[in-house]
Amino acid sequence: MVDDDIEGEVTRGARALVVCPQIRGQRSDEDPEARLEEATGLALAIGIVVAEAYILNVRDIRPNTLFGEGQVQRIATDCTLHDAELVIIDGALSPIQQRNLEEKIGRKVIDRTGLILEIFGERAATAEGRLQVELAHLDYQASRLVRSWTHLERQRGGFGFLGGPGETQIEADRRMIRDRMAKLRRELEQVRKTRELHRKRRGRAPWPVIALVGYTNAGKSTLFNRLTGADVMAEDLLFATLDPTMRAIGLPGVEKAILSDTVGFISDLPTQLVAAFRATLEEVTAADIVLHVRDIANPDSAQQKRQVLSVLHDLGVVDEAGEGVDAPLVEVWNKWDLLDEDAKSELGGLAQNDDAIIPISAMTGKGLKELQQRLGAVLTEGARVYSFTLPAHDGARIAWLHAHGEVLSEEEVEEGAPSPARLVKVRLTEKEHGRFEALAS
């Protein structure tokens, strides 16, 4: 029987052993060392002390424990040597595998999905974020009730219900979980509808939306803070940002745009979270520009890019070639200051030949002016000059043109007009022109 403390939650400051299974024939396109470093980063992100971390080669998956008997014994021995009270497996464990490993090792065991859910549960700040995380947690735990409720035999022993002690309680809890999940889905659907209404309002307003996307810890929040002057949490941690944040910024030729910071992507994101965070990711699908922030100094940057583009493709944001479908994709090579001179020379040549790539350092401010100019140019691309004759008393629409277009001239209509009017010549994009025309309707 597993000890009671194994059933507890992951606690900050717990000492952990991180094990990255290298399964033969799987995930061969990813560097095992990079995966191990990422798994360690996930543990550190929630305040876990990593006592030891290593890769274990798995030739054949054991249905009951994933690892072979000798490897399980090694993990148990290392836990004792390093005084680890928690084992983190950087992979997916079935409920049976998780329970058997806990019994054999005598420590709490969580897999990659469980660890990411713990991080999201700690970091979610808004009401929406907490709803999404709770739904993901319940979805994950629903299949693990047999493991999670083994202590019920001690609590309910002696009643002699049909099917064995504790089984009726498990079924009751399954029903409670299903009911709670249904309620959460209804609430999240309402959140989605509210977001849609907000997007429609922004669509009527003349403010374009720029969505920051990228692998977790690529520097999106640091860039967001630099461009907006905000104080969004920006630390050298995986998943420092979970809830979407929006701020207004000014750009060359664009007086006001909305910058949206989103949750970072990661390889093997739990399917529960992909579904639960649909409303958050929908902000990206409505953007006028998708700004892909990459940690160009990370040795695994190319693989991270593939992961991000894969998610964006699933959302319908980019096509098979990685090009934007409804909105242009601009790639930002962040952390340029961390590259050595040889890498800067090599990558700098590539960036110079591609207008969709901007090298920057969000930390030092290098390249931010060029980025702002590029964003302004993209948003005003295709603009043309229009002439509008407006009543002089229509100050609202005249002010709108000054705020959202490039006014080239403004003068009073010559004498003889039926009423005082002003002739305004202004450069507008097609979208801005449509928005202006909508003001009169």
C-alpha positions as CSV (number, residue, x, y, z in Angstrom):
1,M,0.0,0.0,0.0
2,V,1.3,3.5,-0.9
3,D,1.9,5.8,2.1
4,D,-0.6,8.6,2.6
5,D,1.9,11.3,1.9
6,I,2.4,10.0,-1.6
7,E,-1.2,11.0,-2.3
8,G,-0.5,14.7,-1.4
9,E,0.0,17.6,-3.8
10,V,3.4,18.6,-5.2
11,T,4.9,21.0,-2.7
12,R,7.2,23.9,-3.3
13,G,10.7,23.1,-2.1
14,A,10.3,19.4,-2.5
15,R,13.5,17.5,-3.6
16,A,13.0,15.7,-6.9
17,L,14.6,13.2,-9.2
18,V,14.0,14.1,-12.9
19,V,14.1,11.1,-15.3
20,C,13.9,11.6,-19.0
21,P,13.0,8.3,-20.8
22,Q,14.7,7.9,-24.2
23,I,12.3,5.4,-25.8
24,R,13.7,3.6,-28.8
25,G,12.1,4.8,-32.0
26,Q,10.3,7.8,-30.5
27,R,11.0,11.5,-30.7
28,S,14.2,11.0,-32.5
29,D,14.1,14.5,-33.9
30,E,14.6,16.1,-30.5
31,D,17.9,16.3,-28.6
32,P,17.6,14.2,-25.4
33,E,19.8,16.6,-23.5
34,A,17.6,19.5,-24.5
35,R,14.6,17.6,-23.4
36,L,16.2,16.9,-20.1
37,E,17.1,20.5,-19.6
38,E,13.5,21.5,-20.4
39,A,12.1,19.0,-17.9
40,T,14.4,20.4,-15.3
41,G,13.3,23.9,-16.1
42,L,9.7,22.9,-15.7
43,A,10.5,21.5,-12.2
44,L,12.3,24.7,-11.2
45,A,9.4,26.8,-12.5
46,I,7.3,25.5,-9.7
47,G,9.9,25.8,-7.0
48,I,11.0,22.1,-6.9
49,V,14.6,21.4,-5.9
50,V,16.1,19.1,-8.6
51,A,18.4,16.7,-6.7
52,E,19.4,14.7,-9.7
53,A,18.4,14.5,-13.4
54,Y,19.4,12.0,-16.1
55,I,18.3,10.2,-19.2
56,L,17.3,6.5,-19.2
57,N,17.3,4.5,-22.4
58,V,14.1,2.4,-22.7
59,R,14.4,-0.4,-25.3
60,D,11.0,-1.9,-24.7
61,I,8.1,-0.2,-22.9
62,R,6.9,-2.2,-19.9
63,P,3.0,-1.9,-19.7
64,N,3.0,-1.9,-15.9
65,T,6.0,0.4,-15.1
66,L,7.3,1.8,-18.4
67,F,10.9,1.0,-17.2
68,G,12.6,-2.4,-16.7
69,E,12.9,-3.9,-13.3
70,G,16.5,-2.9,-13.0
71,Q,15.8,0.7,-14.0
72,V,13.0,1.0,-11.5
73,Q,15.4,-0.2,-8.8
74,R,18.0,2.3,-9.9
75,I,15.5,5.1,-9.6
76,A,14.5,3.9,-6.1
77,T,18.2,3.8,-5.1
78,D,18.9,7.3,-6.4
79,C,15.9,8.6,-4.5
80,T,17.5,7.3,-1.3
81,L,21.0,8.6,-2.2
82,H,19.8,12.1,-3.0
83,D,17.0,12.3,-0.4
84,A,14.4,12.8,-3.1
85,E,10.8,12.7,-2.1
86,L,9.4,13.1,-5.6
87,V,10.1,11.5,-9.0
88,I,9.3,13.4,-12.2
89,I,9.1,11.3,-15.4
90,D,9.4,13.5,-18.5
91,G,6.9,11.5,-20.5
92,A,3.3,10.3,-20.3
93,L,2.5,7.6,-17.7
94,S,-0.7,5.6,-17.7
95,P,-2.6,5.5,-14.4
96,I,-1.4,1.9,-13.8
97,Q,2.2,2.8,-14.6
98,Q,2.1,5.7,-12.2
99,R,0.6,3.7,-9.4
100,N,3.0,0.8,-9.8
101,L,6.0,3.1,-9.9
102,E,4.9,4.8,-6.7
103,E,4.4,1.4,-5.0
104,K,7.9,0.1,-6.1
105,I,9.8,3.3,-5.5
106,G,8.0,4.4,-2.4
107,R,7.8,8.0,-3.5
108,K,5.2,10.2,-5.2
109,V,5.6,10.0,-9.0
110,I,4.2,12.5,-11.5
111,D,4.6,12.6,-15.3
112,R,5.1,15.5,-17.7
113,T,1.4,16.3,-18.0
114,G,0.9,16.3,-14.2
115,L,3.9,18.6,-13.7
116,I,2.7,21.1,-16.4
117,L,-0.8,21.1,-14.8
118,E,0.8,21.9,-11.4
119,I,2.6,24.9,-12.9
120,F,-0.6,26.1,-14.6
121,G,-2.5,25.7,-11.4
122,E,-0.1,27.8,-9.5
123,R,0.3,30.5,-12.1
124,A,-3.3,31.1,-13.4
125,A,-4.3,34.6,-12.2
126,T,-7.6,35.5,-13.9
127,A,-10.9,33.9,-13.3
128,E,-10.8,32.5,-16.8
129,G,-7.4,31.0,-16.3
130,R,-8.4,29.3,-13.1
131,L,-11.5,27.8,-14.9
132,Q,-9.3,26.4,-17.7
133,V,-6.8,25.0,-15.3
134,E,-9.4,23.3,-13.1
135,L,-11.0,21.7,-16.1
136,A,-7.7,20.4,-17.3
137,H,-6.9,19.0,-13.8
138,L,-10.3,17.3,-13.6
139,D,-9.9,15.8,-17.1
140,Y,-6.4,14.5,-16.1
141,Q,-7.6,13.1,-12.7
142,A,-10.7,11.4,-14.0
143,S,-8.8,8.4,-15.3
144,R,-6.7,8.3,-12.2
145,L,-9.3,7.9,-9.5
146,V,-8.3,4.3,-8.9
147,R,-4.8,5.5,-8.0
148,S,-6.0,8.7,-6.2
149,W,-8.5,7.0,-4.0
150,T,-6.6,3.9,-2.8
151,H,-6.8,5.4,0.7
152,L,-10.6,5.0,0.7
153,E,-10.2,1.3,1.6
154,R,-8.9,2.5,5.0
155,Q,-11.5,5.2,5.3
156,R,-14.6,3.1,4.3
157,G,-13.5,-0.5,5.3
158,G,-16.2,-2.6,7.0
159,F,-19.3,-1.3,5.2
160,G,-19.1,-4.3,2.8
161,F,-20.6,-2.6,-0.3
162,L,-21.0,-4.7,-3.4
163,G,-17.9,-4.6,-5.5
164,G,-15.4,-4.0,-2.7
165,P,-14.7,-1.2,-0.3
166,G,-14.4,2.2,-1.7
167,E,-15.8,1.4,-5.1
168,T,-19.1,3.2,-4.6
169,Q,-17.2,6.3,-3.4
170,I,-15.1,6.2,-6.5
171,E,-18.2,6.1,-8.8
172,A,-19.7,8.9,-6.8
173,D,-16.6,11.0,-7.3
174,R,-16.5,10.2,-11.0
175,R,-20.1,11.6,-11.3
176,M,-19.1,14.7,-9.3
177,I,-16.1,15.2,-11.6
178,R,-18.3,14.8,-14.7
179,D,-20.8,17.2,-13.4
180,R,-18.2,19.8,-12.4
181,M,-16.5,19.5,-15.8
182,A,-19.8,20.0,-17.6
183,K,-20.4,23.2,-15.5
184,L,-16.8,24.4,-16.3
185,R,-17.3,23.8,-20.0
186,R,-20.5,25.9,-19.9
187,E,-18.7,28.7,-18.1
188,L,-15.8,28.6,-20.5
189,E,-18.1,28.6,-23.5
190,Q,-19.6,31.8,-22.1
191,V,-16.1,33.2,-21.7
192,R,-15.5,32.3,-25.4
193,K,-18.6,34.1,-26.4
194,T,-17.6,37.2,-24.4
195,R,-14.2,37.2,-26.1
196,E,-15.9,37.0,-29.4
197,L,-18.0,40.0,-28.6
198,H,-14.9,41.9,-27.5
199,R,-13.1,41.0,-30.7
200,K,-16.1,42.3,-32.7
201,R,-16.0,45.5,-30.8
202,R,-12.2,45.8,-31.5
203,G,-13.1,45.0,-35.2
204,R,-15.4,48.0,-35.3
205,A,-12.7,50.1,-33.6
206,P,-9.7,51.1,-35.7
207,W,-7.0,49.4,-33.6
208,P,-5.1,46.5,-35.1
209,V,-4.1,43.6,-32.9
210,I,-0.6,42.1,-32.7
211,A,-0.4,38.7,-31.0
212,L,2.9,37.6,-29.4
213,V,3.4,33.9,-29.8
214,G,6.4,31.6,-29.2
215,Y,7.9,28.8,-27.2
216,T,7.8,29.2,-23.5
217,N,10.7,31.3,-22.0
218,A,11.5,32.8,-25.4
219,G,11.2,36.3,-24.0
220,K,7.6,37.3,-25.0
221,S,6.8,39.0,-21.7
222,T,10.1,40.9,-21.6
223,L,9.4,42.2,-25.1
224,F,5.8,43.0,-24.2
225,N,7.0,45.0,-21.2
226,R,9.6,46.8,-23.3
227,L,7.0,47.8,-26.0
228,T,4.2,48.7,-23.6
229,G,5.9,49.9,-20.4
230,A,3.8,47.3,-18.5
231,D,5.0,45.1,-15.6
232,V,3.8,41.7,-16.7
233,M,5.6,38.9,-14.9
234,A,8.8,38.3,-17.0
235,E,11.3,35.9,-15.4
236,D,13.7,33.3,-16.6
237,L,11.1,30.6,-15.9
238,L,9.1,28.3,-18.1
239,F,5.4,29.4,-18.3
240,A,6.0,32.7,-16.5
241,T,2.9,34.0,-18.4
242,L,-0.4,32.0,-18.5
243,D,-3.2,34.5,-18.8
244,P,-3.5,36.7,-21.9
245,T,-2.6,40.3,-21.4
246,M,-3.4,43.2,-23.7
247,R,-2.0,46.8,-23.8
248,A,-2.1,49.6,-26.3
249,I,1.1,50.7,-28.1
250,G,2.0,53.3,-30.7
251,L,3.8,52.5,-33.9
252,P,5.2,54.5,-36.9
253,G,2.1,55.4,-39.0
254,V,-0.2,53.7,-36.5
255,E,-1.2,55.8,-33.5
256,K,-2.7,52.9,-31.6
257,A,-2.4,49.1,-31.8
258,I,-3.2,46.4,-29.3
259,L,-0.4,44.1,-28.3
260,S,-1.5,40.7,-26.8
261,D,0.9,38.5,-24.8
262,T,-0.1,34.8,-24.8
263,V,0.8,31.6,-23.1
264,G,4.0,30.0,-24.3
265,F,3.9,26.8,-26.4
266,I,5.8,23.7,-25.5
267,S,6.4,20.3,-26.9
268,D,4.0,17.6,-25.8
269,L,1.6,20.1,-24.3
270,P,-1.1,18.0,-22.4
271,T,-4.1,17.5,-24.6
272,Q,-6.3,18.6,-21.7
273,L,-4.6,22.0,-21.8
274,V,-4.8,22.3,-25.6
275,A,-8.6,22.0,-25.4
276,A,-9.0,24.0,-22.2
277,F,-7.0,27.0,-23.5
278,R,-8.9,27.2,-26.7
279,A,-10.4,30.6,-25.8
280,T,-7.0,32.0,-25.0
281,L,-5.5,30.8,-28.3
282,E,-8.4,32.2,-30.2
283,E,-6.9,35.6,-29.7
284,V,-4.1,34.6,-32.1
285,T,-6.6,33.7,-34.8
286,A,-8.1,37.2,-34.7
287,A,-4.8,39.1,-34.9
288,D,-3.7,41.5,-37.6
289,I,-0.1,40.4,-37.1
290,V,1.3,37.3,-35.5
291,L,4.7,38.1,-33.9
292,H,6.7,34.9,-33.4
293,V,9.3,35.4,-30.7
294,R,12.2,32.9,-30.8
295,D,15.0,32.4,-28.4
296,I,17.6,32.4,-31.1
297,A,20.4,31.6,-28.6
298,N,18.8,28.3,-27.6
299,P,20.5,25.4,-29.2
300,D,17.1,23.8,-29.8
301,S,15.6,26.9,-31.3
302,A,14.9,25.3,-34.7
303,Q,12.9,22.4,-33.0
304,Q,11.1,25.0,-30.9
305,K,10.1,26.8,-34.0
306,R,8.7,23.6,-35.5
307,Q,6.6,23.1,-32.4
308,V,5.1,26.6,-32.5
309,L,4.3,26.4,-36.2
310,S,2.7,23.0,-35.7
311,V,0.3,24.5,-33.1
312,L,-0.3,27.6,-35.3
313,H,-1.1,25.3,-38.2
314,D,-3.6,23.4,-36.1
315,L,-5.3,26.7,-35.2
316,G,-5.4,27.6,-38.9
317,V,-3.1,30.6,-38.4
318,V,-0.4,29.4,-40.8
319,D,-0.3,27.1,-43.8
320,E,1.8,24.1,-44.5
321,A,4.8,26.3,-45.5
322,G,4.6,28.3,-42.2
323,E,3.2,31.4,-43.9
324,G,0.4,33.4,-42.3
325,V,-3.1,32.6,-43.7
326,D,-5.1,35.6,-42.7
327,A,-2.4,37.7,-41.0
328,P,1.3,38.1,-41.8
329,L,3.8,36.3,-39.6
330,V,6.8,38.3,-38.4
331,E,9.7,36.4,-36.8
332,V,11.6,38.0,-34.0
333,W,15.0,36.5,-33.1
334,N,15.3,37.4,-29.4
335,K,18.2,37.1,-27.0
336,W,20.6,38.3,-29.8
337,D,22.9,39.6,-27.1
338,L,23.6,36.0,-25.9
339,L,25.1,34.9,-29.2
340,D,28.8,34.8,-29.9
341,E,30.3,36.9,-32.7
342,D,30.4,34.0,-35.2
343,A,26.8,33.1,-34.7
344,K,25.8,36.8,-35.0
345,S,27.7,37.0,-38.3
346,E,26.1,33.9,-39.7
347,L,22.5,34.6,-38.6
348,G,22.8,38.3,-39.3
349,G,23.3,37.5,-43.0
350,L,20.2,35.4,-43.0
351,A,18.1,38.1,-41.3
352,Q,19.3,40.8,-43.7
353,N,17.9,38.8,-46.6
354,D,14.4,38.3,-45.1
355,D,12.2,41.3,-44.2
356,A,10.0,39.0,-42.0
357,I,13.0,38.4,-39.6
358,I,14.0,41.0,-37.0
359,P,17.0,40.3,-34.6
360,I,16.4,41.9,-31.2
361,S,17.3,41.8,-27.6
362,A,14.3,42.5,-25.4
363,M,16.6,42.7,-22.4
364,T,18.9,45.4,-23.8
365,G,16.5,47.1,-26.2
366,K,18.7,46.3,-29.3
367,G,16.6,46.2,-32.5
368,L,13.3,47.4,-30.9
369,K,13.2,50.5,-33.1
370,E,13.6,48.4,-36.2
371,L,10.9,46.1,-35.0
372,Q,8.5,48.9,-34.4
373,Q,9.2,50.3,-37.8
374,R,8.6,46.9,-39.4
375,L,5.3,46.4,-37.6
376,G,4.2,49.9,-38.6
377,A,5.1,49.2,-42.2
378,V,3.2,45.9,-42.2
379,L,0.1,47.5,-40.7
380,T,0.1,50.4,-43.2
381,E,1.0,48.2,-46.2
382,G,-1.4,48.8,-49.1
383,A,-2.6,52.1,-47.8
384,R,-3.9,54.6,-50.3
385,V,-4.9,58.3,-50.2
386,Y,-8.6,59.1,-49.8
387,S,-10.4,62.4,-49.9
388,F,-13.4,63.0,-47.7
389,T,-15.6,66.0,-47.5
390,L,-17.1,66.1,-44.1
391,P,-19.4,68.6,-42.3
392,A,-17.4,71.0,-40.2
393,H,-19.4,70.0,-37.1
394,D,-18.6,66.3,-37.6
395,G,-15.6,66.6,-35.2
396,A,-15.8,62.9,-34.2
397,R,-15.1,61.5,-37.7
398,I,-12.5,64.2,-38.5
399,A,-10.7,63.3,-35.2
400,W,-11.0,59.6,-36.1
401,L,-9.1,60.2,-39.4
402,H,-6.4,62.1,-37.5
403,A,-6.1,59.3,-34.9
404,H,-6.0,56.4,-37.3
405,G,-4.7,57.5,-40.6
406,E,-2.0,59.8,-42.0
407,V,-3.7,63.1,-42.7
408,L,-1.9,64.8,-45.6
409,S,-4.1,67.9,-45.8
410,E,-7.2,69.4,-44.3
411,E,-8.9,72.6,-45.5
412,E,-12.2,74.4,-45.6
413,V,-14.4,73.8,-48.6
414,E,-14.5,76.8,-50.9
415,E,-17.3,79.3,-50.5
416,G,-20.6,78.4,-52.0
417,A,-21.0,75.1,-50.2
418,P,-24.4,74.5,-48.8
419,S,-23.0,74.3,-45.3
420,P,-19.6,74.6,-43.6
421,A,-17.4,71.6,-44.5
422,R,-13.8,70.4,-44.5
423,L,-11.9,68.5,-47.2
424,V,-9.6,65.9,-45.6
425,K,-7.0,64.0,-47.6
426,V,-5.8,61.0,-45.6
427,R,-3.8,57.8,-46.2
428,L,-5.7,54.7,-44.9
429,T,-5.3,51.0,-45.3
430,E,-8.1,49.0,-46.8
431,K,-9.2,47.8,-43.4
432,E,-9.1,51.3,-41.8
433,H,-11.1,52.6,-44.8
434,G,-13.7,50.0,-44.2
435,R,-13.8,50.9,-40.5
436,F,-14.2,54.5,-41.3
437,E,-17.1,53.8,-43.7
438,A,-18.7,51.8,-41.0
439,L,-18.8,54.8,-38.7
440,A,-21.3,56.5,-41.0
441,S,-23.6,53.6,-41.0
